[in-house]
Amino acid sequence: MRRKTPKPPAPLPQRHGVDPVHLRLPAEGPWPTVRAYLLHRLPTVDPARIDAMLHGQEIVGAGGPLHPDAPYAPAAHLWFYRDLPAEVPVPFTIGIVHHDEHLVVADKPHFLATTPRGRHVTQTALSRLRHDLGLPALSPAHRLDRLTAGLAMFVVRPDERAAYQNLFRDRLVRKEYRAVAPYDPALDLPRTVRSRILKERGVIAAQQVEGPPNSESHIELLGHHDGLGHYRLSPATGRTHQLRLHMSTLGIPILGDPVYPVLLPDPAPDDFSRPLQLLSAVLEFTDPVTGAPRRFESSRTLSALPRASGSTPRGGRPGE
């Protein structure tokens, strides 16, 4: 079996917490120059932009900037900064619940993506934390939906990344969420919901389908007031949109959900007025590196949470 050659370190630093693009040229090819290969490899990029990057010494190889007529070099590595999409700044800060030599546990606000993806690149928790904390090697241990607030965990050391990511893969992290949704006195709670969830690539909404269950959520009512309930949600699995879909299928969709039960039109990029009332409140596990028990709690609260003294509590501790 042929061993994969490790990628050399990038000669360009991160910019706004985002890594430069890395390309490795094929071992064989008909291209006489690096420019010719880039035109082939990046067909959606304006050739004039590629020329400007070469003339501006913005494309860098292992030996330094490449000139416009640089010959094609089989299996060579090169790096450059991609043009970032225009992003509306998310006007909320990231709280830091915990920071040591192994982990950063952030208290993420609503509307901030966890990692760069699609139109969200610099306005993500990962990019912000890398830049603000000076930790260019920081990586996510798991992913929290952009619309969900609360605890998101990141790994400081690259050699420890797999150990922490495997905690989530192997369901060794106990997670609790809080949610605000309609109150239905006829709904028998607490209950455990199990279903088979299918999420197709490119389709925003997940759906429940026939077949063996691949998702499980425990749902408890903590209190209610004026037709709204405060819920504790404990997922045993981590399917995309699992809690949102399970709450919707029970007839109590989470407040502010733009997907379930009905997909709503995209709001304006700068509309932060209707946050999804879902919070990642607790992460608890045994640290795979230190062996220590870990428990982290979010300090955030949900804006629609019933607070009136006349609310009727059910379960949980006072004040939850």
N, C-alpha and C positions, 0 to 999 in steps of 0.2 A: 504494500500500500504506500503510495507516494505521500510524504509528509507535506503539510501545508506550510509554505514559507511565511514566517511571521511578518506582519506589517511593520515597517520602520516607523519610528516616532515622527510626528508631523513637524516640519520645520517652521510652520506658521502657528502662532498661538490662537487660542479661542478668541472670538470676537462676539461681545455681548453674551458670553456664556455658550456660544455655539461653535462646534468644531468646524474646521475647514473641510471642504469636500476632498475626499481622497479617491483617486483613480489609479488603477494598475493597468498598464497597456498590455494587450494580449501578446503572447509569446510569438505569434506569427500574424502577419497581416500585410495587405497591399499598400498601406499608406506610406508615402515618402516622407512626410513631416508629421510632427505632433499636431500641427494645425489641422491637417487633413483628417487625422484620427478624431480630433475633437468635433469637427463638423459632422462626422459620421456618428459619433457617440452621443452628441447633444443636439439632435435635429430640431428641437423646439427653441433653441437659443439662437438669436440673431447672429449671423456670421460677423457682422460689424462689431458686436459685443465681444466675441471671441478675439477678433483682431485687436480691439482696444485693450483687452486684458493682457495679450501677449506684448503689445507695444509698451504697456504700462508696467511690465515686469510683475504682473499680478499672478501669474501661473508659475509655480515653483517646483523644481525637481529636487532630487537628493543633493545635487551639486549647486543649487541656487536657482535664480530666475531663468526661465527659458526665453530665448529670443524668438522673434516671429518665424524664422526659418529653421528652427531647431529640428534636426532629423529625427525620424521615428526611431525609438530605441526599444526593442522588444522587452517586455516584462518590467519596464521602468515604472517608477512610482511618481505621481505628481499630485500637487495640492493647489487649491485655490478657494477663495471665498465666494460662495454663491450670492446672488442678489436676493436679499431678503424681501418677503412680501410686506406691503404696508400693513401695519397692525395698529389697532386702537389700543392704547394703554389700558390695562385693567387697573382701576384706581383704588386697589385695596392691597394692604401689606400682607406679607407672609409671616405668621408667627413661628417661632422656633420653640418647640416643646423640649427638645433634647439635642445635644451636640457633643459627641466625644470622638475619640480616634477611630471609631468603627462606624457610627451611625449619625445621621441627621434626621430627626423626626420633625417635620414641618406641620404647621396648622394652616392648611391651604384655604384661601377664600373661595367663595363661589366665583365662577366664570374664568378661573385661571386653569389652563390645561396643565397636566402633570409634566408631560414631555413634549418636545417639538413634534408636530405632526400637521401636515396640510398647511392651512393658513395661519396656524399658531406656532411661532418659532421662538422669538425672543420673549413674548408674553406667555411664558410657561414657568412653572415652579422650578424645573431643573435648570433652565438657563439663568433665571434670576439668582438662584442659590449658588450656582457655580461662580457667577460674577461677584455677588455680594460677599460670599464667604471666602473667596479666593481658593476654591476647590475645583480645579478644572477636570479632575478625574471622577467627580461625584456621579453616581449612577442610580437609577430608580430600582428599588427592591420590588415594586409592584406598581400598578397604575390605578389612579382614582379618576373617575369621570370629571370632565371640565366643569360641569354644572354642580357637582357635589362638593361641599366644603368639608374641612376636617383633616384628619391625620393622613399624611403621606410619608412614607419612609424611604430614605436614600442611603446608599452605601458609600463610605468614604474611600475605602481601599479597593482597587480593582481585583486583587486576589481573593477578596472576601465576598465579592458580588454574588457568586453562585450559591454560597452557603445561605445568604439571606433571601435570595430569590426562591430557593428551593423550599424555604419555610412556607411561602404562599402556595407554591406548586403542590406541596404535599399536605396542604390544609392543616398546618401546625400552628397557625396564628388564629387566636380567638378574636373575632371582630364584632363590635357592636356599633349600630347606627341609631340615630334618632331621626324621626320624621314627623311632620305635621300633615294630616290628611283629614278628609271628612270623617265624622263620627257616625257609625251605624249601630244603633242599639240592638239591632237584630243579628249582628254578626257575632258569632261565638268565638271569643278570644280568651286566652292565647291559643294559637294553633300553629302547626307546622305545615308549610306548603311545599309540595314536591311536584315538579313537572319537568318535561323535556323542553328545553329552550333551543331554538335555532336562530343564529344570527348570520345572515348572509353578507358577504363583503359588498360594500357599496350601498347597502340598504340601511337606513338609519334605525328603523325599529326592529327589535327582535320579536319573535313570535313563539307561542307555545304550540307544539305539535304532538301528535300521537307517538307513543314509544316509551321505552324505559326512562325514568326520570334521570336527569343529569344536573338538577339544581335542587337546593333545599334551603328554605328560609324559615326561621322561627319568628313569629310576629306576636307582640304583646302590646296591650293598651295600658299606658301609664296614667292617663287622665284625659278628661274632655271638658269642653266649655264652648257654649254658643255654636254647637254643630261641628266643632273641630276636635280632633283627637290628637294626642301626643303619643307616639308609638316608639317602642324599642324593637329594632330589627336585628336579628342575629343570623347572618348567612353562614351556612356550613360549606357552601361552594361559592365560586367566584365568577359566575357567568356574566357576560356583558349585560348591563341593565337589569340584572336579576331582581333586585329589590323593587325597582320601579315597576317592572312587569307583574311581579307577584301581587303588589299592592293594588295595581290597576285591575287585575283579574278578580280580586276580591270585592271590587266595586268601590274602593276607597283610594283612588289615585292620589299620589303625593302632590301637594299644592305646588304650583309653578312648573309642573312637568310639561314641556312642550311637545312630547312625543306620545305619551300614554295618558288616556286611551286614544287620543286623536292627535295626529301629527299636525302641528300648527306651522304657519309660515315663519321663516326665520325673522327674528326681530332685527332692528337696526344694530350694527356692530357696537354702538356706544350706549345701548339700552341695557342698563344694569338694574332696572327697577323691579324685576320679578324673579328673584332667585329661587331655584328649586329648594324646597324645604326638606333637604336631606343632608345629614351631617355624619361623617365618619367620626364617631365619638371615642372609641376605645380600640387599642391594639394590645394584645397580651400574648406572650410567647416565652419560650426558653431560648436564650441567646445561643446560637449554634457555635459562636466563636469563644465566648467567655464562659458559657454554661450558667450564667446568671438569669434569674427570672426577670422578665421585663414587662412593665405595664405602663402604657402612655394614655393620657386622656386629653381630649380637646378642651380648650377654654372657650370655644365659640358657642353661641346660642343661635337658635333659629328665630328669625324675625317674626314669624307668624305663630310662635309658640304661645298657647293660651296661658295667661299669667293671672287671670282674675282669681280672687280669693274663693269664688264660688265654684271653681272647677272641682270635678269629682275624681280623686286619684284612684288608681287601681294598680297595685304592685309598685315596685321600685322604691327608692328612698325618698324621703320628703325633699321637695324642691327639684326633683328630676323632671 
